[in-house]
C-alpha cells in the first residue's frame, strides 16, 4: 500500500476476522451469533470457504472434528450435508473410535452455500479488501487495508491461510500468491513482525486437475458412496436445498437410492510413471533447492514418494470429481511441484489417463506462519493481547482443523469482549481440544495434521457421541438453541433408561429362545444373562436383541449409543479413570508471569522450555518436549508453596 491518507472508519467493532477460509467463516459466524459486532474482511467473497486442495470434508479425526463443530453450533457439517456429491463411512469394519465419515464436496456449491450463510447472518458485516497492516491503537487493534481504510476493533482473529508472504512454485516458475488465483499478503507479514511476532516458513502442495471427458473409466476401479443415509450434522434436515444435477461425463452410481451420488475412481502409478519422475528430479523444486519451506511428512509429493519409497512399484491416485456441473477432476495423491510438461507426461503413463487433458497443473506454496509457542490455549496471542490466530497461520493443515480452530477463536474473541473466561476444551472433551493442546505444547517443524492416534482418550471422543459431549457447551454460548439442546438431553436420558432396562431384562434359557437364536445364526446361550450382558458379546448387536424380542422402540441413535457403551464399557471405564487420575495436573493453574528463573533445581533445558512456551497448567507443562517427571515434581512443589 502506498503512503496515502488513511481513512479511519467510525464504527468500532468487537471482533474483526481477517480471511474467509474455513477458519474465518467459522470464527465470523460464531462471534456474530454470540451477539457481538463482527466484521469479516476478505479479498474475494466468491472464494469464501474455498477448497484449494482436495474437494472433500472429513476422514479419521477430521470427521470427528466436523461433528464436534456441529455439536458446538458451527457451520461446516450443515454446509457439507447440503453440498456433498458422495459420502462414505471409513473404517466401518473397525471399532467405533476410528470410524469416521468422509464426503466429496461440490466445491462451487459449497462456497456458494457458505457465502449465502455469511451474507444472511445478522450482526455480521463483510468487506472485500486486502489487509496490509495490524497495529495497536490505544485500547483497540487497528486493521488497515489496501483501499486506504482502517478499522478499529477490540479483538482481531487472523485466519490468513497460506496468504502470508505466499509464493507459488511450479517447476522453474515461481511467483507471489496465496491460494491459487489470490494475492499474497506480503505487507501483513511485515506488520506482524513489527508487533513482535516471530514468523516461520512452511510449505504445502496440490496435485493437477484433469478433464473428466479424457479419462478412460473402464481402466479404473470404482469407489461408490454409501448406500444408506449418512449426515455430518446431528440436525438431519430433510428440507435441505440439495443440488442434484448429473454430469453426463461421469458414469452414474446406481447403489445409492436415498440420494444421487457421484463415484470416485482409483488408478495406480507404474514403473513408467516413476521413471518419468526420476528422469526429471533435477527440475523438481523440492530437490534442486528452490523450495525452502518444510512440507507435511504425512502427505508427501509424488516426487518425494518415488525417492523415499523407491522399493514400491506403484502408488494409488484417487480421481475425485469436483462437482456436479464441472468436468474438473482432482487427482488425489499426486501432489507435485514438477514442471507442467513433466506433470502431464507423468499422468499419461497411467492407462486410464493415456489421453488425459490437464486443466490445471499441481503447485507447491510456501508461506509464513506463527509458531505456536506464542499462542495461548484460547488461541489468543501471548505477544499481542486481543489478537487470535486460527488455521494454517498456526502451522496446521486441513480444512477441518482450520474450521475447528476458527470456531474456538471466534468464540473466545467474543467471550473476551464480554469479559468472560475463554473456552478451553480438554483433551478428554474433544479432538479440537487435543489439536489445540498439541499446538501450544509442541515445537512444530512441519504442518500439523490431526490423527486419531494423537488422542489418548479416543474411545471417549467418538464421532457418534460428539453431541452428547459438547452440545451443552454450545447451548451455554448461545450457539445451540433451546429446542436442539433439549433434543440432545432427551437422547442422553433415553440412553440411560434403555441401559437400565436391558440390565434388568434377562434372556432365560428356553427351547423357544434357542430356536430363534439358531434361525438367526447366533451362538446358543449356556446360562441366563441380562440383555445388557448379552449385548457385550462380539456377535451381538441391538438389532439381534430386537429380533429376539428384547429390544424396545428407541431411535437408531439411542440404540447405537447403548450398544457401543455396553460393548466397550470396560475400556471406557479405564479411560475415565485415566482422566480422573490426571485431572489434578490439568486443573493446577500456573500463574501469569510465573518466575521460572527463581526456581532452584530446574535443568536448563526445562527452564528454557517453560520460559518459551509459558504453559498455563501443570498438565500442559508435562506435555512439553524435553520436560521430565522430575521437572514437573519440582514445579508442583513450588506452585503449592506459592513461590
C-alpha positions in Angstrom: 0.0 0.0 0.0 1.2 3.5 -0.7 1.7 6.3 1.7 -1.7 7.9 1.0 -4.0 9.2 3.7 -5.7 6.5 5.9 -9.5 6.8 6.3 -10.4 5.7 9.8 -13.8 4.2 9.8 -16.1 5.5 12.6 -17.6 2.1 13.6 -15.7 0.3 16.3 -16.1 -3.5 16.1 -16.0 -6.1 18.8 -14.4 -8.7 16.5 -12.7 -8.3 13.2 -12.0 -11.5 11.3 -9.3 -11.4 8.6 -9.8 -14.1 5.9 -12.8 -16.1 4.8 -11.3 -19.6 4.5 -12.8 -22.4 6.6 -11.3 -20.9 9.8 -12.5 -17.3 9.1 -16.1 -18.4 8.2 -16.5 -20.3 11.5 -14.9 -17.5 13.5 -17.1 -14.8 12.0 -20.3 -16.8 12.3 -19.6 -17.8 15.9 -18.8 -14.3 17.0 -21.9 -12.8 15.3 -24.2 -15.5 16.6 -22.9 -14.7 20.1 -24.2 -11.2 19.7 -21.1 -9.1 19.3 -20.5 -6.6 16.5 -18.4 -8.5 13.9 -16.7 -7.6 10.7 -15.3 -10.1 8.2 -12.5 -8.9 5.8 -11.7 -11.0 2.8 -10.0 -10.4 -0.6 -12.8 -12.1 -2.5 -16.1 -13.3 -1.1 -16.6 -15.5 -4.1 -13.8 -17.6 -2.6 -15.3 -18.0 0.8 -14.6 -21.5 2.2 -12.6 -22.3 -0.9 -11.1 -25.8 -1.2 -7.8 -25.1 -2.9 -6.7 -28.7 -2.2 -8.8 -31.8 -2.2 -12.6 -31.2 -2.6 -13.6 -33.2 0.5 -14.5 -32.9 4.1 -13.9 -35.5 6.9 -11.9 -38.7 7.4 -10.4 -40.1 10.5 -10.0 -37.5 13.3 -11.0 -34.8 10.7 -14.6 -36.2 10.5 -14.7 -36.2 14.3 -13.8 -32.5 14.3 -16.6 -31.7 11.8 -19.1 -33.4 14.1 -17.7 -31.5 17.1 -18.0 -28.2 15.2 -21.6 -29.1 14.6 -22.3 -30.1 18.2 -20.9 -26.7 19.3 -23.1 -24.8 16.8 -20.7 -24.3 13.9 -21.5 -24.4 10.2 -19.2 -26.9 8.4 -21.3 -30.0 8.9 -24.5 -28.4 7.7 -22.7 -26.9 4.7 -21.2 -30.2 3.5 -24.5 -32.1 4.1 -26.2 -29.7 1.7 -23.5 -29.9 -1.0 -21.8 -33.3 -1.0 -21.7 -35.4 -4.1 -20.6 -38.5 -2.3 -20.4 -39.7 1.4 -18.8 -42.8 2.9 -18.2 -44.2 6.4 -14.5 -45.0 6.6 -13.2 -47.9 8.8 -16.7 -49.3 9.1 -15.3 -52.7 9.9 -13.2 -51.4 12.8 -14.0 -50.1 16.2 -16.2 -47.0 16.8 -13.2 -44.9 18.0 -11.7 -44.8 14.5 -14.9 -44.9 12.4 -15.4 -41.6 10.6 -17.3 -40.1 7.7 -15.8 -38.5 4.6 -17.7 -36.6 1.9 -16.7 -35.4 -1.5 -18.0 -31.8 -1.9 -19.4 -30.0 -4.9 -16.7 -27.3 -4.5 -18.5 -24.4 -6.1 -21.8 -25.2 -4.4 -20.0 -25.5 -1.0 -18.6 -22.0 -1.4 -21.9 -20.5 -2.6 -23.8 -22.1 0.3 -21.2 -20.7 2.8 -21.4 -17.2 1.2 -25.2 -17.4 1.5 -24.9 -18.2 5.2 -22.4 -15.4 5.8 -24.4 -12.8 4.0 -27.6 -13.9 5.8 -26.0 -13.7 9.3 -27.3 -10.9 11.4 -24.7 -8.8 13.2 -22.0 -9.7 10.6 -20.6 -7.0 8.2 -18.5 -8.0 5.3 -15.9 -6.0 3.3 -13.8 -7.2 0.3 -10.4 -5.8 0.8 -6.7 -6.9 1.2 -5.5 -6.3 4.8 -2.0 -4.8 4.8 -1.3 -3.9 8.4 -2.4 -4.6 12.0 -1.2 -2.3 14.8 -2.1 -1.2 18.3 -4.3 1.9 18.5 -4.6 2.6 22.2 -7.1 0.1 23.7 -8.0 -1.2 20.2 -6.3 -3.0 17.4 -6.2 -1.1 14.1 -6.6 -3.1 10.8 -5.5 -1.2 7.7 -6.4 -2.2 4.1 -5.2 -1.7 0.5 -8.2 0.7 0.0 -6.7 3.1 2.5 -9.3 2.3 5.2 -8.6 1.4 8.8 -11.0 -0.4 11.1 -10.7 -0.4 14.9 -11.7 -3.4 16.9 -11.5 -4.8 20.5 -10.3 -8.1 19.1 -8.9 -9.5 15.8 -9.0 -13.1 14.5 -6.3 -13.7 12.0 -7.1 -16.6 9.6 -4.9 -15.9 6.5 -4.3 -19.5 5.5 -1.3 -19.6 3.1 -1.5 -15.9 2.1 1.2 -14.5 4.4 4.0 -13.8 2.0 2.8 -16.7 -0.1 4.9 -18.0 -3.0 3.6 -20.4 -5.6 6.1 -22.8 -7.3 5.6 -24.9 -10.4 9.0 -26.2 -11.8 11.1 -23.2 -12.7 8.1 -20.8 -12.4 7.8 -19.0 -9.1 5.5 -16.1 -8.2 3.9 -14.3 -5.3 0.4 -15.6 -4.4 -1.8 -17.0 -1.7 -4.3 -19.7 -2.6 -4.4 -20.3 -6.3 -5.6 -17.1 -8.1 -5.3 -14.9 -5.0 -2.9 -12.2 -3.9 -0.1 -12.8 -1.3 -0.5 -10.8 1.9 3.2 -9.7 1.9 2.8 -6.4 3.8 0.9 -8.1 6.5 3.8 -10.4 7.3 6.0 -7.3 7.9 3.3 -5.8 10.1 3.1 -8.9 12.4 6.9 -8.8 12.8 6.7 -5.1 13.9 4.2 -6.2 16.6 6.9 -8.6 17.9 5.5 -11.8 16.5 8.1 -14.4 15.3 7.2 -16.0 11.9 8.3 -19.3 10.5 8.1 -20.8 7.0 6.2 -23.9 5.8 5.2 -25.5 2.5 2.3 -27.4 1.2 1.2 -28.5 -2.3 -1.7 -29.6 -4.5 -2.0 -32.1 -7.4 -3.0 -31.4 -11.0 -6.7 -31.2 -12.1 -7.7 -33.1 -15.2 -10.6 -33.2 -17.7 -13.3 -35.8 -16.9 -14.0 -36.2 -20.7 -10.5 -37.5 -21.3 -10.5 -40.3 -18.7 -10.9 -44.0 -19.7 -13.1 -45.1 -16.8 -13.1 -48.7 -18.0 -9.5 -48.9 -16.7 -10.3 -47.5 -13.2 -11.5 -49.1 -10.0 -14.8 -47.5 -9.0 -15.3 -46.2 -5.4 -19.0 -45.8 -4.6 -20.7 -43.8 -1.9 -22.8 -45.0 1.0 -26.0 -46.9 0.0 -27.6 -45.8 3.3 -28.2 -42.3 4.6 -25.3 -40.5 6.3 -25.0 -37.0 7.6 -22.3 -35.0 9.3 -24.8 -32.7 11.1 -26.7 -34.0 14.1 -29.6 -31.9 12.8 -30.9 -34.1 10.0 -32.9 -31.5 8.0 -34.7 -33.2 5.1 -35.7 -29.8 3.7 -32.1 -29.0 2.8 -31.7 -27.4 -0.7 -29.7 -30.2 -2.2 -28.3 -29.6 -5.7 -28.8 -32.7 -7.8 -27.7 -32.4 -11.5 -25.8 -35.3 -13.0 -22.8 -34.7 -15.2 -23.0 -36.8 -18.4 -19.3 -37.4 -18.4 -19.2 -39.3 -15.2 -20.6 -42.9 -15.1 -23.5 -42.8 -12.7 -23.7 -44.7 -9.5 -26.7 -47.0 -9.0 -26.1 -48.2 -5.5 -27.4 -45.1 -3.7 -31.2 -44.8 -3.7 -31.5 -42.4 -0.8 -29.6 -39.6 -2.6 -27.9 -39.5 -6.0 -24.1 -39.6 -5.7 -21.0 -39.5 -7.9 -18.4 -42.2 -7.6 -14.7 -41.7 -7.3 -12.1 -43.8 -9.1 -8.8 -45.5 -8.2 -5.8 -45.7 -10.6 -2.2 -46.7 -9.9 1.1 -45.5 -11.0 3.6 -47.9 -12.6 7.3 -48.1 -13.4 6.9 -45.8 -16.4 5.4 -43.2 -14.1 8.3 -43.5 -11.7 10.8 -43.3 -14.5 9.4 -40.0 -15.8 9.7 -38.5 -12.3 13.2 -39.9 -11.7 14.4 -38.6 -15.0 13.3 -35.0 -14.1 14.3 -34.8 -10.4 16.9 -32.1 -11.4 13.9 -30.0 -12.4 12.0 -30.7 -9.2 11.9 -27.6 -6.9 11.7 -29.9 -3.9 15.2 -31.4 -4.8 17.0 -28.5 -6.5 16.9 -26.0 -3.7 14.0 -23.9 -5.0 11.7 -24.8 -2.1 13.0 -23.9 1.4 9.8 -24.4 3.5 9.2 -27.7 5.3 6.3 -29.7 3.9 3.9 -32.2 5.6 5.7 -35.6 6.1 2.3 -37.5 6.2 1.3 -36.1 2.8 4.4 -36.1 0.6 4.5 -35.0 -3.0 4.6 -37.8 -5.6 8.3 -37.0 -6.4 9.1 -37.3 -2.7 7.3 -40.6 -2.6 9.3 -42.0 -5.5 12.5 -41.1 -3.8 11.6 -42.1 -0.2 9.8 -45.3 -1.2 11.9 -46.4 -4.1 11.1 -50.1 -3.3 7.3 -49.6 -4.1 6.2 -50.5 -7.6 3.1 -48.3 -7.5 1.2 -45.7 -5.7 -2.6 -45.1 -5.7 -4.2 -42.0 -7.2 -7.9 -41.3 -6.5 -9.8 -39.4 -9.2 -12.3 -37.2 -7.4 -14.9 -35.1 -9.3 -15.1 -31.5 -8.1 -18.8 -31.1 -8.6 -22.0 -32.0 -10.5 -21.6 -29.3 -13.2 -17.9 -29.3 -13.8 -15.5 -31.6 -15.8 -12.7 -30.9 -13.4 -11.3 -33.9 -11.6 -8.9 -33.8 -8.7 -6.0 -36.3 -8.7 -5.7 -37.2 -5.0 -2.3 -38.5 -4.1 -0.4 -36.7 -6.9 0.7 -33.6 -5.1 3.6 -32.1 -7.1 5.6 -29.0 -8.0 7.2 -30.6 -11.0 7.2 -28.6 -14.3 3.9 -28.6 -16.1 5.2 -30.7 -19.0 6.6 -33.4 -16.6 3.2 -33.5 -14.8 1.4 -34.2 -18.0 3.9 -36.9 -19.1 3.6 -38.5 -15.7 -0.2 -38.7 -15.8 -0.2 -40.2 -19.3 1.8 -43.2 -18.2 -1.3 -44.4 -16.4 -3.5 -46.5 -18.7 -6.8 -44.8 -17.7 -5.1 -41.4 -18.3 -3.3 -42.2 -21.5 -5.0 -39.4 -23.4 -5.8 -37.1 -20.4 -6.0 -33.4 -20.7 -4.6 -31.4 -17.8 -6.8 -28.4 -16.8 -4.5 -27.1 -14.1 -1.0 -28.1 -13.0 -0.2 -29.0 -9.4 1.8 -26.5 -7.5 3.7 -26.0 -4.2 3.2 -23.0 -2.0 5.5 -21.6 0.7 4.0 -19.3 3.3 4.7 -17.6 6.7 3.1 -19.0 9.9 3.1 -18.1 13.5 4.9 -20.7 15.6 2.5 -21.7 18.4 4.8 -21.2 21.3 3.5 -17.6 21.1 -0.1 -18.7 21.4 -2.4 -19.4 24.4 -4.8 -22.3 24.7 -7.6 -19.8 23.9 -5.8 -19.1 20.6 -5.1 -15.6 21.8 -1.5 -14.3 21.1 0.8 -14.1 24.1 2.6 -11.2 22.3 -0.4 -9.1 21.2 -3.4 -9.3 23.6 -6.7 -9.3 21.7 -5.2 -10.9 18.6 -6.3 -14.5 17.9 -4.9 -16.9 15.2 -6.6 -19.9 13.6 -5.9 -22.3 10.8 -2.8 -22.6 8.6 -1.4 -19.4 10.1 -0.9 -21.6 13.2 1.1 -24.2 11.3 -1.7 -26.7 10.8 -3.1 -28.2 7.6 -6.6 -29.3 6.6 -10.0 -27.6 6.3 -11.4 -29.3 9.3 -8.5 -28.4 11.6 -8.8 -24.8 10.4 -12.6 -24.7 11.0 -12.3 -26.1 14.5 -9.7 -23.5 15.4 -11.7 -20.8 13.8 -14.8 -21.7 15.8 -12.8 -21.6 19.1 -11.0 -18.4 18.2 -14.3 -16.7 17.2 -15.9 -17.9 20.4 -13.0 -16.7 22.6 -12.8 -13.3 20.9 -16.5 -12.8 21.7 -16.1 -14.1 25.3 -13.1 -11.6 25.8 -15.3 -8.7 24.6 -18.0 -9.9 27.1 -15.4 -10.0 29.9 -15.9 -13.8 30.3 -13.3 -16.6 30.7 -12.2 -18.3 27.5 -13.5 -21.7 26.3 -10.7 -24.2 26.5 -11.6 -27.8 25.6 -9.8 -30.6 27.4 -8.0 -33.5 25.7 -10.7 -35.7 27.2 -13.6 -33.5 25.8 -12.9 -33.1 22.1 -10.4 -33.7 19.3 -10.5 -29.9 18.9 -9.1 -29.8 22.5 -6.4 -32.4 21.6 -5.4 -30.4 18.5 -5.1 -27.0 20.2 -3.3 -28.5 23.2 -0.8 -30.2 20.7 -0.3 -26.8 19.0 0.6 -24.9 22.1 2.8 -27.6 23.7 4.7 -28.9 20.6 7.5 -27.4 18.7 6.1 -27.8 15.1 8.7 -28.5 12.4 6.1 -29.4 9.7 2.4 -28.7 9.0 0.3 -30.3 11.8 -2.3 -32.8 10.9 -4.8 -34.4 13.3 -4.8 -38.2 13.6 -6.9 -40.4 15.9 -3.6 -41.7 17.3 -2.9 -38.3 18.8 -5.8 -38.7 21.3 -5.1 -40.7 24.4 -8.9 -40.9 25.1 -10.1 -41.6 21.6 -12.7 -44.1 22.8 -14.4 -41.2 24.7 -14.1 -38.9 21.6 -16.1 -40.9 19.1 -17.7 -39.2 16.2 -21.1 -40.7 17.2 -21.2 -39.0 20.6 -20.0 -35.5 19.8 -23.4 -34.1 20.5 -23.6 -35.7 24.0 -20.1 -34.3 24.7 -20.4 -30.8 23.5 -23.9 -29.5 22.8 -24.4 -28.3 26.3 -21.4 -26.0 25.8 -22.8 -24.7 22.5 -26.1 -24.0 24.3 -24.4 -22.1 27.1 -22.6 -20.0 24.5 -25.8 -19.2 22.6 -24.8 -21.2 19.5 -27.3 -24.1 20.1 -30.9 -23.2 20.6 -33.1 -24.5 23.4 -35.0 -27.0 21.2 -31.9 -28.6 19.9 -30.3 -28.7 23.4 -33.4 -30.4 24.8 -33.3 -32.9 22.0 -29.8 -33.9 22.9 -30.7 -34.2 26.6 -33.7 -36.3 25.7 -31.3 -38.6 23.8 -28.9 -38.8 26.8 -31.8 -39.7 29.1 -33.2 -42.3 26.6 -29.8 -44.0 26.5 -29.6 -44.2 30.3 -33.2 -45.5 30.6 -32.6 -48.2 27.9 -29.3 -49.3 29.6 -31.2 -49.7 32.9 -34.0 -51.6 31.2 -31.6 -54.0 29.5 -29.7 -54.6 32.7 -32.9 -55.8 34.4 -34.2 -57.8 31.4 -33.0 -61.4 31.2 -32.6 -63.9 28.4 -33.6 -67.1 30.2 -32.8 -70.5 28.8 -35.7 -72.0 26.8 -36.3 -74.0 23.7 -38.1 -71.1 22.0 -35.2 -68.7 22.5 -32.7 -71.4 21.4 -34.7 -71.9 18.2 -34.9 -68.1 17.5 -31.1 -67.8 18.0 -30.4 -70.8 15.8 -32.6 -69.3 13.0 -30.6 -66.1 13.1 -27.2 -67.8 13.2 -26.5 -66.7 16.8 -24.5 -68.8 19.2 -26.7 -70.5 21.9 -26.7 -69.5 25.5 -25.3 -71.7 28.2 -26.8 -69.8 31.0 -29.3 -67.0 31.6 -27.8 -63.5 31.1 -29.1 -59.9 31.2 -29.8 -58.3 27.8 -27.1 -55.8 28.6 -24.6 -58.5 29.3 -25.6 -60.4 26.1 -25.1 -57.2 24.1 -21.4 -57.3 25.1 -20.9 -60.4 23.0 -18.9 -59.8 19.8 -21.6 -61.3 17.6 -24.5 -59.5 19.3 -25.9 -56.1 18.4 -29.0 -54.2 19.3 -30.8 -55.4 16.2 -30.2 -59.0 17.3 -31.8 -58.2 20.6 -34.8 -56.7 18.9 -35.1 -59.7 16.6 -35.1 -62.0 19.7 -37.9 -59.9 21.2 -35.8 -58.0 23.8 -35.5 -54.6 22.0 -37.6 -51.5 22.5 -38.9 -48.7 20.4 -35.8 -46.5 20.7 -34.3 -44.4 17.9 -31.3 -45.8 15.9 -29.1 -43.2 17.5 -30.1 -44.3 21.0 -29.6 -48.0 20.0 -26.2 -47.2 18.7 -25.1 -45.5 21.9 -26.4 -48.3 24.1 -24.6 -50.9 22.0 -21.3 -49.1 22.0 -21.4 -48.3 25.7 -22.2 -51.9 26.5 -19.5 -53.4 24.3 -16.7 -51.1 25.3 -17.8 -50.4 28.9 -14.6 -51.8 30.4 -12.3 -49.8 28.1 -14.4 -46.6 28.5 -14.2 -47.0 32.3 -10.4 -47.3 32.2 -10.1 -44.1 30.1 -12.5 -42.3 32.5 -10.2 -43.4 35.4 -7.2 -42.1 33.5 -9.0 -38.7 33.1 -9.6 -38.5 36.8 -6.0 -39.5 37.6 -4.5 -36.6 35.6 -7.2 -34.1 36.5 -5.1 -32.7 39.2 -2.4 -31.7 36.7 -4.9 -30.3 34.2 -6.6 -28.2 36.9 -3.5 -26.9 38.5 -3.0 -23.4 37.1 0.4 -21.7 36.6 0.0 -18.0 37.4 0.7 -15.5 34.7 4.2 -14.1 35.0 5.4 -17.1 37.0 9.2 -16.7 37.7 10.9 -19.8 36.4 14.3 -18.2 36.9 13.7 -18.1 40.6 13.4 -21.9 41.0 16.4 -23.9 42.2 16.8 -27.4 40.8 15.5 -26.9 37.2 17.6 -28.3 34.4 18.5 -25.6 31.8 16.5 -27.4 29.1 13.3 -27.5 31.2 13.7 -23.9 32.4 14.2 -22.6 28.8 11.3 -24.7 27.5 9.0 -23.4 30.3 10.0 -19.8 29.6 9.4 -20.2 25.8 6.0 -21.9 25.9 4.7 -20.4 29.2 2.3 -23.3 29.9 -1.0 -22.3 31.6 -1.4 -25.5 33.6 0.7 -28.2 35.1 -0.8 -30.7 32.6 0.4 -28.6 29.7 3.8 -28.3 31.2 4.1 -32.0 31.5 3.5 -32.4 27.7 6.2 -30.1 26.6 9.1 -31.7 24.7 12.2 -32.2 26.9 10.3 -31.9 30.2 10.7 -34.8 32.6 8.5 -36.0 35.5 11.2 -34.7 37.9 10.9 -31.2 36.4 7.1 -31.4 37.0 7.6 -32.6 40.6 9.9 -29.6 41.3 7.4 -27.2 39.6 4.5 -28.6 41.6 6.3 -28.2 44.9 7.0 -24.5 44.1 3.4 -23.9 43.0 2.0 -25.4 46.2 4.3 -23.3 48.3 3.2 -20.2 46.4 6.8 -19.4 45.5 
